[in-house]
Amino acid sequence: MRSYIWKWSSKPMQAECKTPLQADSLERLFDHLPEVVYSAIFDDPIRFTVLARPFEALTGRTVDDVQSGAVSWMDLVHEKDRAILREAYEPAQQGEPMSVEYRLCTSDGSVREVLDRAVPVRDAAGEVVGLDGMILDVTLRRQTERALERTQMLQSMGRLAAGIVHEINTPIQFIGDNMRFLADSFAQVLELIRSYQQFKEKVRQGLAGPQDGEQMDQAEAKAELDFLSGEIPSAIEQTLEGVNRVSTIVSAMRDFSHIDERRMAPADINRALRSTLIVVHNALKYVAHVETDFDPNLPLVMCCVDDLNQVFVNLLVNAAHAIGDVIDRGRGELGTITVRTRREGPDVVIAISDTGTGIPEEVRRRMYEPFFTTKGGDKGTGQGLLFVRTIVCDKHKGRLDCDTEVGKGTTFTMTIPIEGAQPRRK
C-alpha cells in the first residue's frame, strides 16, 4: 500500500498524488467517513501530517491547531489516559498494529471516548517512522454498554430480591418468636423472684414456717423453672444465630454491589464469590448442593469486583436453571454446583460447573447473541451471557471458556489477569 504525505488545513488540500482529481476524491472520501483518518510521524511530540476534517466535529478544534503545534495531541488526551496512549505507541514503534481506547477533551469541556486503530508506516530502509490510522468516536456505544450493565444488574437484583427477603425473613421470624418467649419467661421468672424476696423477708423476721416452703415449691412449679432453665439459654443462642445470619446477608449484599462505585481496584475474589453465594442462596438451595474449592493463597486481583459479582450471579443462576430443568424431567434428586478458584501464572481462574442439562450445539453457537434465550420471559432476557462475555473479555481483557456435554452439565471458566487489564486498551 502506497503512503501519501498530506498537508490538510482550512486551506485546500495539497498532496503528492498523481492528479488533482485523485486528491479531491480522497479528501471527499475522508471527509465523509465517520472515522477521523490520520497519518502521523513519531516525534516528540507525535506529529500529524494528515488529519481529516471529522476531527474538527469530534473535538471542536481545527486541523491547523494540531498541525501547527498550537495544540499538542497529548494535550487533547484526557490526563488519566495519556499513559495508556503512550504505552500503546511503544509496540507500534516496533512495528505492531495498534488498537487502543482513550478519551479526548473537546473545546467545550466535554469528553469523547474514542477507539484509535493504526498500522505502522515504514520508510525506504524499513524503519518504522509513523502510523496510518483511523479514530472512531465510541462514546455513545460505551454509554449504551454501561447503561446495559446497570440495567442487567438491576434486573438481576430484582429477580433475587424475593429470595433475599425470604433469607432475611426466616431468621427474623424465629428471632421474633424467641423474643416473645423470653418476654413471657421473664415475667414468670420475675414473679418467682418476688416470691423468693417475700420468703427471704419472712426468714429474716423469723416468721417462716413449713407452709412457706411449700408455697415456694408451688411458685417454682408455676414458673416452670426446670423448663425455663433449659429453654431460655437455647432461645438466646438461636436469637444470636439469627442476628448473625441477618448480619451475614446484609454484609454480603454490601459486598455484592456498590452500584455507583464501578471502578478497578484490588479485590478478594474468594470473598466476592462467598458473598455472591449468600446472595443467590435462595435461588440455588431448592435445586442443588453447592461445593466450593477455593485457593486459599489466591492474591488480590485488580478488577471491577461489582461487575464480576454480577457475572457470578448470572452463571450461578444459569446453573440452577439448568439443574432445575433436569429435576423437572424426572431425575428428582438435587444436582451439584461446584465453584473453584486457582492461580495460573499471571492469572486467576474461576470455574463454575453444574450437573444440569448441558448446552446443545445449536444453542451454543448463538448463546452470546443479544436477546437470544431458551428460557421463558420470567427467567431471562437473553442478555446475561452477553454481559458475562463483555465484562470478562472486553472490560477485564480475560478469557471465557465453555465446556459442556448434553445430559452431563456445563462448566464456564473465566481467566482474569491478576494485575488487571489497562482500561480501554484493546
C-alpha positions in Angstrom: 0.0 0.0 0.0 1.4 3.4 -1.0 1.5 6.1 1.7 1.0 9.7 0.8 2.1 12.7 2.9 -0.8 15.1 3.2 -0.9 18.7 4.4 -4.5 19.4 5.4 -5.7 22.6 6.9 -8.5 25.0 6.5 -7.0 25.7 3.1 -7.5 23.4 0.1 -5.7 20.1 0.5 -2.3 19.7 -1.1 -1.0 16.2 -1.7 1.6 14.3 -3.6 -1.0 12.5 -5.8 -0.7 11.8 -9.4 -3.6 14.1 -10.3 -5.6 16.8 -8.6 -8.7 14.7 -9.2 -7.2 11.9 -7.1 -6.5 14.3 -4.2 -10.0 15.8 -4.4 -11.6 12.3 -4.4 -9.6 11.2 -1.4 -10.3 14.4 0.5 -14.1 14.0 -0.1 -13.9 10.3 0.9 -12.1 11.0 4.2 -14.3 14.0 5.0 -17.4 11.9 4.8 -16.2 8.9 6.8 -17.4 8.6 10.4 -13.8 7.9 11.4 -11.0 10.5 11.6 -8.4 9.3 9.1 -4.9 10.4 10.0 -1.2 9.9 9.2 1.3 10.7 11.9 5.1 10.8 12.3 6.7 9.5 15.5 8.4 12.6 17.0 8.4 14.3 20.4 5.6 15.0 20.5 3.9 12.9 17.8 3.3 15.0 14.7 0.2 14.6 12.5 0.8 15.1 8.8 -2.7 14.1 7.8 -5.8 14.8 9.9 -9.2 14.5 8.3 -11.9 17.1 8.9 -14.2 14.9 11.0 -11.6 15.7 13.7 -13.0 19.2 14.0 -16.5 18.0 14.6 -15.2 15.5 17.2 -13.1 17.8 19.2 -14.1 21.4 18.3 -10.5 22.1 17.4 -9.2 22.9 13.9 -6.8 20.7 12.0 -4.4 23.7 11.9 -4.4 23.8 15.7 -2.8 20.4 15.8 -0.7 20.5 12.6 0.8 23.9 13.5 1.7 22.7 17.0 -0.5 25.3 18.7 -2.2 22.3 20.4 -0.3 19.2 21.3 -2.2 15.9 20.6 -1.4 14.7 24.2 -2.9 17.9 25.5 -6.2 16.8 23.9 -6.0 13.4 25.5 -7.6 13.1 29.0 -4.9 13.4 31.6 -5.7 10.0 33.1 -5.4 8.3 29.7 -2.1 9.7 28.4 -0.1 6.9 29.9 -2.4 4.4 28.2 -1.8 6.0 24.8 2.0 6.3 25.3 2.1 2.6 26.3 0.1 1.8 23.1 2.7 3.7 21.0 5.6 1.6 22.2 4.7 -1.7 20.4 3.5 0.3 17.4 7.0 1.8 17.1 8.3 -1.7 17.0 6.1 -2.5 14.0 2.9 -3.9 15.7 -0.6 -2.8 14.8 -2.2 -0.5 17.4 -5.7 -0.6 18.8 -6.4 1.5 21.9 -9.3 3.3 23.6 -8.9 6.6 25.4 -10.7 9.9 26.0 -10.3 13.2 24.1 -11.2 16.5 25.7 -13.1 18.8 23.5 -13.0 22.6 23.2 -16.4 22.9 25.1 -15.1 20.9 28.1 -16.9 17.7 27.3 -15.1 14.3 26.9 -15.4 11.9 24.0 -14.4 8.2 24.1 -12.5 7.1 21.0 -11.1 3.9 19.5 -7.8 4.5 17.8 -6.6 1.9 15.3 -3.5 2.2 13.3 -0.8 0.3 11.4 2.9 1.2 11.3 4.4 3.1 8.4 8.0 2.3 7.3 10.5 4.4 5.4 12.6 3.1 2.4 15.0 1.5 4.9 12.3 -0.5 6.6 12.3 1.6 9.8 9.0 2.4 11.5 8.6 6.2 11.2 4.9 6.7 11.9 1.3 5.5 11.8 -1.6 5.4 9.4 -4.8 5.1 11.3 -8.4 6.0 12.0 -10.1 7.3 15.1 -13.7 6.3 15.8 -16.0 8.1 18.3 -17.3 5.3 20.5 -18.9 7.5 23.2 -22.5 6.5 22.5 -21.5 2.8 22.2 -19.8 2.8 25.6 -22.6 4.8 27.2 -25.0 2.2 25.9 -22.9 -0.6 27.2 -22.7 1.0 30.7 -26.4 1.5 30.7 -26.9 -2.2 29.7 -24.6 -3.2 32.6 -26.5 -1.1 35.0 -29.9 -2.5 33.7 -28.6 -6.0 33.8 -27.6 -5.6 37.5 -30.9 -4.0 38.4 -32.8 -6.8 36.7 -30.8 -9.5 38.4 -31.2 -7.7 41.8 -34.9 -7.6 41.2 -35.1 -11.3 40.4 -33.0 -12.0 43.6 -34.9 -9.6 45.8 -37.7 -12.1 46.7 -35.2 -14.8 47.7 -33.1 -12.3 49.7 -36.3 -11.2 51.6 -37.0 -14.8 52.3 -33.5 -15.4 53.5 -33.8 -12.5 55.9 -37.4 -13.1 56.9 -36.8 -16.7 58.2 -34.3 -15.7 60.9 -36.3 -12.6 61.7 -39.3 -14.8 62.3 -37.6 -17.1 64.9 -35.9 -14.1 66.4 -39.3 -12.6 67.0 -40.7 -15.9 68.3 -37.8 -16.3 70.7 -38.1 -12.7 71.9 -41.8 -13.2 72.7 -40.9 -16.4 74.6 -38.2 -14.6 76.5 -40.6 -11.8 77.4 -43.1 -14.3 78.8 -40.4 -16.2 80.5 -39.0 -13.1 82.1 -42.5 -12.3 83.6 -42.6 -15.8 85.1 -39.1 -15.6 86.5 -39.8 -12.1 87.8 -42.9 -13.4 89.7 -40.7 -16.2 91.1 -38.1 -13.7 92.3 -40.8 -11.7 94.1 -41.9 -14.9 95.9 -38.3 -15.5 96.9 -38.0 -12.0 98.2 -41.1 -12.4 100.3 -39.9 -15.7 101.6 -36.5 -14.2 102.4 -38.1 -11.4 104.4 -40.1 -13.8 106.5 -36.9 -15.8 107.2 -35.2 -12.6 108.3 -38.1 -11.8 110.7 -38.2 -15.4 111.9 -41.7 -15.8 110.7 -41.1 -18.5 108.0 -42.8 -21.8 108.5 -43.2 -25.2 106.7 -46.1 -23.8 104.7 -43.9 -21.1 103.3 -41.5 -23.7 101.9 -44.5 -25.4 100.3 -45.5 -22.1 98.8 -42.1 -21.7 97.3 -42.3 -25.2 95.8 -45.6 -24.2 94.2 -44.1 -20.9 92.9 -41.2 -22.8 91.3 -43.6 -25.3 89.7 -45.9 -22.4 88.4 -42.9 -20.7 86.9 -41.7 -24.0 85.3 -38.2 -23.3 86.4 -36.8 -26.5 85.2 -38.2 -25.9 81.7 -37.1 -22.3 81.6 -33.6 -23.3 82.7 -33.2 -25.4 79.6 -35.2 -23.3 77.1 -34.0 -19.8 77.9 -30.3 -20.4 77.0 -31.4 -22.2 73.8 -33.7 -19.3 72.8 -30.9 -16.8 73.4 -28.5 -18.9 71.3 -31.0 -19.2 68.5 -31.6 -15.5 68.6 -27.9 -14.7 68.3 -27.6 -17.1 65.4 -30.5 -15.4 63.7 -28.9 -12.0 64.2 -25.6 -13.3 62.9 -27.4 -14.7 59.8 -29.1 -11.4 59.0 -25.9 -9.6 59.6 -24.1 -12.0 57.2 -26.7 -11.5 54.5 -26.6 -7.7 54.8 -22.8 -7.8 54.8 -22.9 -10.0 51.7 -25.3 -7.5 50.0 -23.0 -4.7 50.8 -20.0 -6.5 49.4 -22.0 -7.7 46.4 -22.6 -4.3 44.9 -21.9 -0.6 45.3 -23.7 0.3 42.1 -22.2 3.8 41.8 -18.6 2.7 42.5 -17.8 0.6 39.5 -14.1 1.0 39.2 -11.0 -1.1 39.0 -9.4 -1.9 42.4 -7.7 -4.8 44.2 -10.3 -7.3 45.3 -10.5 -10.7 47.1 -12.2 -13.0 44.5 -12.8 -15.7 47.1 -14.6 -13.3 49.3 -16.6 -12.0 46.4 -17.7 -15.5 45.5 -18.7 -16.3 49.1 -20.8 -13.1 49.2 -22.5 -13.9 45.9 -23.3 -17.4 47.0 -25.0 -16.0 50.1 -27.0 -13.5 47.9 -28.2 -16.3 45.5 -28.6 -19.0 48.1 -32.4 -19.0 47.9 -32.2 -19.5 44.1 -29.9 -22.5 44.5 -30.9 -24.4 47.6 -34.0 -26.0 46.0 -32.2 -27.5 43.1 -28.5 -28.0 44.0 -25.9 -28.6 46.6 -23.1 -26.1 46.3 -19.5 -27.2 46.7 -16.5 -24.8 46.8 -12.8 -25.4 46.2 -11.1 -22.0 46.7 -7.4 -21.5 46.5 -6.5 -20.1 50.0 -3.5 -18.4 48.6 -5.3 -16.5 45.8 -3.8 -13.0 45.5 -5.9 -9.8 45.3 -7.0 -9.2 41.7 -7.1 -5.8 40.1 -10.7 -5.8 38.8 -14.1 -4.2 38.9 -15.5 -6.6 41.6 -19.0 -5.3 41.3 -19.2 -6.4 37.7 -17.6 -9.7 38.4 -20.2 -10.3 41.2 -22.8 -9.8 38.6 -21.1 -12.2 36.3 -21.0 -14.8 39.1 -24.7 -14.3 39.7 -25.6 -14.8 36.1 -23.6 -18.0 35.8 -24.8 -19.4 39.2 -28.4 -18.7 38.4 -28.0 -20.2 34.9 -26.5 -23.3 36.5 -29.5 -23.5 38.9 -31.9 -23.2 35.9 -30.1 -26.0 34.0 -30.2 -28.3 37.0 -33.9 -27.3 37.6 -34.7 -28.4 34.0 -33.2 -31.9 34.8 -35.2 -32.2 38.0 -38.4 -31.2 36.1 -37.7 -34.0 33.7 -37.9 -36.5 36.4 -34.5 -37.1 37.9 -35.8 -35.9 41.3 -32.6 -35.5 43.4 -30.7 -32.3 43.8 -27.8 -31.6 41.5 -24.4 -30.1 42.2 -22.9 -26.7 41.5 -19.2 -26.5 42.0 -17.2 -23.2 42.3 -13.4 -23.4 42.1 -10.6 -20.8 42.1 -7.0 -21.2 41.4 -4.0 -19.3 40.2 -2.3 -20.0 36.9 0.8 -17.9 36.4 -0.2 -14.2 36.0 -4.0 -15.1 36.0 -6.7 -16.3 38.4 -9.1 -18.9 37.1 -12.7 -19.1 38.3 -14.7 -22.1 37.2 -18.5 -22.6 37.8 -19.7 -26.1 37.0 -23.2 -27.7 37.1 -24.7 -31.1 36.6 -27.5 -29.7 34.5 -28.8 -30.4 31.0 -25.7 -29.2 29.1 -25.9 -26.9 26.1 -26.8 -28.3 22.7 -24.6 -27.3 19.8 -27.3 -25.2 18.1 -27.8 -23.2 21.3 -24.0 -22.9 22.0 -23.5 -21.3 18.6 -25.9 -18.5 19.5 -25.7 -18.2 23.3 -23.7 -14.9 23.2 -26.1 -13.2 20.8 -28.0 -10.2 22.2 -31.5 -11.2 23.4 -31.1 -14.9 22.4 -32.6 -17.0 25.2 -34.1 -20.5 25.5 -35.8 -19.6 28.8 -39.2 -18.2 29.4 -39.6 -14.4 29.7 -39.8 -14.7 33.5 -36.3 -16.3 33.7 -34.2 -14.5 31.2 -33.9 -11.6 28.8 -31.1 -13.1 26.6 -28.5 -10.6 27.8 -26.9 -12.5 30.7 -24.2 -14.4 28.8 -23.5 -11.4 26.5 -23.0 -9.4 29.7 -20.7 -12.1 31.1 -18.5 -12.1 28.0 -18.4 -8.3 27.8 -17.2 -8.0 31.4 -14.7 -10.9 31.3 -13.3 -10.4 27.9 -13.7 -6.8 27.0 -13.6 -5.0 30.3 -11.1 -7.2 32.1 -9.2 -8.5 29.0 -9.7 -12.0 30.2 -10.9 -15.2 28.6 -14.2 -17.0 28.9 -14.4 -20.7 28.0 -17.4 -23.0 28.0 -17.1 -26.8 28.3 -20.4 -28.6 28.0 -21.9 -32.0 27.4 -25.6 -32.6 26.8 -27.0 -34.6 29.6 -23.9 -34.2 31.8 -23.6 -30.5 32.6 -21.6 -27.3 31.8 -18.5 -25.6 33.1 -17.8 -21.9 32.5 -14.2 -21.0 33.1 -13.1 -17.3 33.5 -9.4 -16.4 33.3 -8.7 -12.9 34.7 -5.3 -11.1 34.7 -4.1 -10.6 38.4 -2.5 -7.3 37.6 -5.6 -6.1 35.8 -6.2 -5.0 32.2 -5.3 -1.5 31.2 -8.6 0.4 31.0 -9.9 0.8 27.4 -6.9 -1.0 26.0 -8.0 -3.2 23.2 
